[in-house]
Amino acid sequence: MEYVRLGSSGLKVSRVALGMMSFGDPDLRPWSLRIGDAEPIVRRAVEAGVTFFDTADVYSTGASEEITGALLAKLFAGRDDYVLATKVWGEMGAGPNDRGLSRKHIMASIDNSLRRLGTDHVDLYQVHRWDPETPVEETLEALHDVVKAGKARYLGASSMYAWQFAKAQYTASANGWTRYVSMQNHYNLVYREEEREMNPFCVDLGVGLIPWSPLARGLLTGSRSRGGGKHTLRARNDQFGDSLYSDDDFAVVDAVDEIAAGRGVPSAQVALAWLLHQPGVAAPIFGATKLPHVDDAVAAVDLALDGDELKKLAAPYRPHEISGH
């Protein structure tokens, strides 16, 4: 396993991160794994050197955080041996203040997340999306207070428009507040709209990219086929994924499969390796419900693609409407 700085911060993370959304309550998401089924997968990642783990309060309404905290405490010798990330923004209750990025919701959410995670701090506290109803100054000052209280070491953001992220970073700098060190955006071989503005902006600012859905919800690994075929439990129960991709994207899938066949490796390794070759990408966040999913992500770190392969993989791309925000 390789370890890199998260952007220009001093925080070191493993080259791939394990996304913990797959672990939670199957009554809420049929493809979610309970703690007993999740443990062998997380253990395999830990044994392979993965030290970066990403969850969110909204995943299975807190169950993912509970599983994450319990397993990491069990599998690591100490709290400082891994990097723990979670997120705030999503709806966590029926009340009008149980969502968004208000000071009230942020302050309540960090305490609730820490309780579920069984720790006194997270290493990376991320805003899950942009909140148009809350002044950015209110959000950023509240997050700064979370950091100064020792409840979070660093701040990160997730999918939004580049102008919104620029506004947030400028506002934080102008007021002497903690800036975001990472951007968790929707980025993979099938969806590359982030290359137009967000990715170059982050590279220029020294913000580390930790893309979500690096395998396009399994599209790049054979979980879906042309004509709407769905071959996994996750694919059959992922309405959000249905909204992100279409049959027009299978030209990219074909290119991945061709390179993978020539290399004699699974397509997942090629798709992840391509992402690891892109500027600014620190650690793609991969999901796993089976042990081979972990093995492929770890193997991708050492898969060096040559210039011709990178060109072949990029050539079939078609522009998309902005999605994932």
C-alpha positions as CSV (number, residue, x, y, z in Angstrom):
1,M,0.0,0.0,0.0
2,E,1.1,3.5,-0.7
3,Y,0.4,6.5,1.5
4,V,0.0,10.1,0.3
5,R,-0.7,13.5,1.7
6,L,-4.3,14.6,1.5
7,G,-3.9,17.6,-0.8
8,S,-1.4,20.0,0.7
9,S,-2.4,19.1,4.3
10,G,-0.1,17.1,6.5
11,L,-2.6,14.3,6.8
12,K,-1.3,11.0,5.3
13,V,-3.9,8.6,3.8
14,S,-3.8,5.2,2.1
15,R,-4.0,5.5,-1.7
16,V,-7.5,4.0,-1.6
17,A,-10.2,4.5,1.0
18,L,-12.8,2.0,2.0
19,G,-16.3,3.5,1.8
20,M,-18.5,2.2,4.6
21,M,-21.9,3.0,3.0
22,S,-22.3,-0.8,2.2
23,F,-22.4,-1.6,5.9
24,G,-25.6,-0.8,7.8
25,D,-29.2,-1.9,7.9
26,P,-30.4,-4.2,5.1
27,D,-34.0,-3.4,6.1
28,L,-33.2,0.1,4.8
29,R,-30.9,-0.8,1.9
30,P,-31.2,-4.5,0.8
31,W,-27.5,-4.6,-0.2
32,S,-26.2,-3.4,3.1
33,L,-24.3,-5.8,5.3
34,R,-24.7,-6.1,9.0
35,I,-21.6,-6.0,11.2
36,G,-20.9,-9.8,11.2
37,D,-20.8,-9.8,7.4
38,A,-18.9,-6.5,7.2
39,E,-16.1,-7.6,9.5
40,P,-14.2,-9.9,7.1
41,I,-14.3,-7.2,4.4
42,V,-13.0,-4.5,6.7
43,R,-10.4,-6.9,8.1
44,R,-9.1,-7.7,4.6
45,A,-8.7,-4.0,3.9
46,V,-6.9,-3.4,7.2
47,E,-4.5,-6.3,6.5
48,A,-3.8,-4.9,3.1
49,G,-2.8,-1.6,4.6
50,V,-5.9,0.5,4.0
51,T,-6.0,3.2,6.7
52,F,-8.6,5.6,5.3
53,F,-12.3,4.9,6.0
54,D,-15.2,7.1,4.9
55,T,-18.8,7.0,6.2
56,A,-21.7,9.5,6.8
57,D,-24.4,10.0,9.4
58,V,-27.1,9.5,6.8
59,Y,-25.9,6.0,5.7
60,S,-28.6,3.7,7.2
61,T,-29.5,6.6,9.5
62,G,-26.5,6.1,11.7
63,A,-26.0,2.3,11.5
64,S,-23.0,2.6,9.2
65,E,-21.3,4.9,11.7
66,E,-22.0,2.5,14.5
67,I,-20.5,-0.5,12.5
68,T,-17.6,1.6,11.4
69,G,-16.6,2.7,14.9
70,A,-17.0,-0.8,16.3
71,L,-14.9,-2.5,13.6
72,L,-12.1,0.0,13.5
73,A,-11.7,0.0,17.3
74,K,-11.5,-3.8,17.1
75,L,-9.2,-4.1,14.1
76,F,-6.6,-1.4,14.9
77,A,-4.3,-1.2,17.9
78,G,-5.1,2.5,18.5
79,R,-7.2,5.4,17.4
80,D,-4.2,7.2,15.8
81,D,-3.6,4.2,13.4
82,Y,-6.4,5.1,11.0
83,V,-8.0,8.1,9.3
84,L,-11.8,8.3,10.0
85,A,-14.1,10.5,7.9
86,T,-17.8,11.2,8.2
87,K,-20.2,13.7,6.8
88,V,-23.0,16.1,7.7
89,W,-26.0,17.6,5.8
90,G,-28.4,14.7,5.2
91,E,-31.8,14.3,6.7
92,M,-31.5,12.6,10.1
93,G,-35.0,13.2,11.5
94,A,-38.5,14.7,10.9
95,G,-37.8,18.1,12.3
96,P,-37.0,21.2,10.2
97,N,-33.6,21.5,11.8
98,D,-32.6,17.8,11.3
99,R,-30.9,18.4,8.0
100,G,-28.7,21.0,6.2
101,L,-25.7,22.9,7.3
102,S,-27.0,25.3,9.9
103,R,-25.0,25.8,13.1
104,K,-27.7,24.0,15.0
105,H,-27.6,20.9,12.8
106,I,-23.8,20.8,12.6
107,M,-23.3,21.1,16.3
108,A,-25.9,18.4,17.0
109,S,-24.6,16.2,14.2
110,I,-21.0,16.1,15.2
111,D,-21.9,15.0,18.7
112,N,-24.3,12.4,17.5
113,S,-21.7,11.1,15.0
114,L,-19.0,10.9,17.6
115,R,-21.3,9.0,19.9
116,R,-22.2,6.4,17.2
117,L,-18.5,6.1,16.1
118,G,-17.4,5.6,19.7
119,T,-14.6,8.2,19.5
120,D,-13.9,11.7,20.7
121,H,-12.9,13.0,17.2
122,V,-13.0,12.4,13.5
123,D,-10.0,13.1,11.3
124,L,-12.0,14.5,8.4
125,Y,-15.5,16.1,8.8
126,Q,-17.1,16.7,5.5
127,V,-20.2,18.6,4.3
128,H,-22.1,16.1,2.3
129,R,-23.6,18.7,-0.2
130,W,-24.1,22.4,-0.5
131,D,-26.9,24.0,1.6
132,P,-28.5,26.9,-0.3
133,E,-30.7,27.8,2.6
134,T,-27.9,28.5,5.1
135,P,-25.4,31.4,4.7
136,V,-22.0,30.0,4.0
137,E,-20.5,32.1,6.7
138,E,-22.7,30.4,9.3
139,T,-21.7,27.0,8.1
140,L,-18.0,27.7,7.9
141,E,-17.8,29.4,11.3
142,A,-19.6,26.4,12.9
143,L,-17.2,24.0,11.3
144,H,-14.3,26.0,12.4
145,D,-15.6,25.8,16.0
146,V,-15.9,22.0,15.6
147,V,-12.2,21.9,14.7
148,K,-11.2,24.3,17.5
149,A,-13.2,22.1,20.0
150,G,-11.0,19.2,19.0
151,K,-13.9,17.2,17.5
152,A,-12.5,17.2,14.0
153,R,-8.9,17.5,12.8
154,Y,-9.6,18.5,9.2
155,L,-12.6,19.7,7.1
156,G,-13.7,18.4,3.7
157,A,-16.5,19.0,1.2
158,S,-18.4,16.8,-1.3
159,S,-20.2,17.4,-4.6
160,M,-21.0,21.0,-5.5
161,Y,-20.3,23.5,-8.2
162,A,-16.8,24.9,-8.5
163,W,-18.1,28.4,-7.9
164,Q,-19.7,27.3,-4.6
165,F,-16.5,25.6,-3.4
166,A,-14.5,28.7,-4.4
167,K,-16.9,30.9,-2.4
168,A,-16.5,28.7,0.6
169,Q,-12.7,28.6,0.5
170,Y,-12.5,32.4,0.0
171,T,-14.9,33.0,2.8
172,A,-13.0,30.8,5.2
173,S,-9.7,32.5,4.3
174,A,-11.1,36.0,4.6
175,N,-12.3,35.3,8.1
176,G,-9.4,33.2,9.4
177,W,-11.5,30.0,9.6
178,T,-10.5,26.5,8.8
179,R,-10.5,25.7,5.1
180,Y,-11.5,22.5,3.3
181,V,-8.5,20.2,2.6
182,S,-10.4,17.7,0.4
183,M,-13.2,17.4,-2.2
184,Q,-15.2,14.2,-2.4
185,N,-16.7,14.5,-5.9
186,H,-18.4,12.3,-8.5
187,Y,-15.6,11.3,-10.7
188,N,-14.8,8.2,-12.7
189,L,-14.1,7.1,-16.3
190,V,-17.8,7.4,-17.2
191,Y,-18.4,10.8,-15.6
192,R,-15.6,13.3,-16.0
193,E,-17.3,16.6,-16.0
194,E,-15.3,17.5,-12.8
195,E,-12.3,17.8,-15.1
196,R,-13.7,21.0,-16.5
197,E,-13.5,23.2,-13.4
198,M,-13.6,21.5,-10.0
199,N,-10.5,19.2,-10.4
200,P,-8.2,21.9,-11.8
201,F,-9.4,24.3,-9.1
202,C,-8.6,21.8,-6.4
203,V,-5.2,21.0,-7.9
204,D,-4.3,24.7,-7.9
205,L,-5.5,25.2,-4.3
206,G,-3.9,22.0,-3.0
207,V,-7.2,20.3,-2.2
208,G,-7.0,16.5,-2.3
209,L,-9.6,14.7,-4.5
210,I,-11.2,11.6,-2.9
211,P,-13.8,10.6,-5.6
212,W,-17.0,8.8,-4.8
213,S,-18.3,6.1,-7.1
214,P,-15.0,5.5,-8.7
215,L,-16.4,2.4,-10.5
216,A,-19.6,4.2,-11.5
217,R,-21.9,2.2,-9.1
218,G,-20.5,-1.0,-10.6
219,L,-21.1,-0.1,-14.2
220,L,-17.4,-0.4,-14.9
221,T,-17.2,-3.8,-13.4
222,G,-20.1,-5.6,-15.1
223,S,-22.9,-5.1,-12.6
224,R,-25.1,-3.6,-15.4
225,S,-25.4,-4.3,-19.1
226,R,-26.8,-2.6,-22.2
227,G,-30.6,-2.5,-22.3
228,G,-31.0,-2.1,-18.6
229,G,-29.8,-5.4,-17.3
230,K,-28.9,-5.4,-13.6
231,H,-26.8,-8.3,-12.3
232,T,-26.3,-7.6,-8.6
233,L,-28.5,-6.9,-5.6
234,R,-27.0,-3.4,-5.4
235,A,-27.7,-2.6,-9.0
236,R,-31.3,-3.8,-8.7
237,N,-31.9,-1.5,-5.7
238,D,-30.0,1.6,-6.7
239,Q,-32.4,4.3,-8.0
240,F,-29.7,7.0,-7.6
241,G,-27.3,5.0,-9.8
242,D,-30.0,4.6,-12.4
243,S,-30.1,8.4,-12.7
244,L,-26.4,8.8,-13.3
245,Y,-25.6,6.6,-16.3
246,S,-27.1,5.3,-19.5
247,D,-26.5,2.9,-22.4
248,D,-24.4,5.7,-24.0
249,D,-21.7,5.0,-21.5
250,F,-21.0,1.4,-22.5
251,A,-18.4,2.5,-25.1
252,V,-16.2,3.4,-22.1
253,V,-17.1,0.1,-20.4
254,D,-16.0,-1.7,-23.6
255,A,-12.6,0.1,-23.5
256,V,-12.1,-0.8,-19.9
257,D,-12.9,-4.5,-20.6
258,E,-10.5,-4.5,-23.6
259,I,-7.6,-3.2,-21.6
260,A,-8.4,-5.5,-18.7
261,A,-8.5,-8.5,-20.9
262,G,-5.1,-7.6,-22.4
263,R,-3.7,-7.2,-18.9
264,G,-5.3,-10.3,-17.6
265,V,-6.8,-8.5,-14.6
266,P,-10.4,-7.6,-13.6
267,S,-12.0,-4.5,-15.1
268,A,-12.2,-2.9,-11.6
269,Q,-8.5,-2.8,-11.3
270,V,-8.1,-1.0,-14.6
271,A,-10.9,1.6,-13.9
272,L,-9.4,2.4,-10.5
273,A,-5.9,2.5,-11.8
274,W,-7.0,5.1,-14.4
275,L,-8.4,7.3,-11.6
276,L,-5.2,7.0,-9.6
277,H,-3.3,8.3,-12.6
278,Q,-5.3,11.5,-12.7
279,P,-4.0,14.9,-11.3
280,G,-5.0,15.7,-7.8
281,V,-6.5,12.3,-6.9
282,A,-5.4,11.2,-3.5
283,A,-7.6,8.3,-2.7
284,P,-10.7,7.0,-4.5
285,I,-13.4,5.8,-2.2
286,F,-14.4,2.2,-3.2
287,G,-17.3,0.3,-1.8
288,A,-17.1,-3.4,-1.0
289,T,-19.6,-6.2,-0.2
290,K,-17.2,-9.1,-1.1
291,L,-13.6,-9.8,-0.4
292,P,-12.5,-9.6,-4.1
293,H,-13.7,-6.0,-4.2
294,V,-11.1,-5.1,-1.6
295,D,-8.4,-7.2,-3.4
296,D,-9.1,-5.4,-6.7
297,A,-8.9,-1.9,-5.1
298,V,-5.6,-2.7,-3.4
299,A,-4.1,-4.3,-6.6
300,A,-5.1,-1.2,-8.6
301,V,-2.6,0.9,-6.6
302,D,0.3,-1.0,-8.2
303,L,-1.2,-1.2,-11.7
304,A,0.7,1.2,-13.9
305,L,-1.1,2.1,-17.2
306,D,1.0,3.3,-20.1
307,G,0.2,6.3,-22.3
308,D,-1.5,4.4,-25.0
309,E,-3.8,2.6,-22.5
310,L,-4.7,5.9,-20.8
311,K,-5.6,7.4,-24.2
312,K,-7.7,4.3,-25.2
313,L,-9.6,4.5,-21.9
314,A,-10.3,8.2,-22.2
315,A,-11.2,8.3,-25.9
316,P,-14.8,7.1,-25.8
317,Y,-16.0,9.6,-23.2
318,R,-19.1,11.6,-23.9
319,P,-20.2,14.8,-22.1
320,H,-22.8,14.5,-19.4
321,E,-25.3,16.7,-17.8
322,I,-24.1,17.7,-14.3
323,S,-25.1,14.9,-11.9
324,G,-24.4,13.8,-8.3
325,H,-24.8,17.3,-6.6
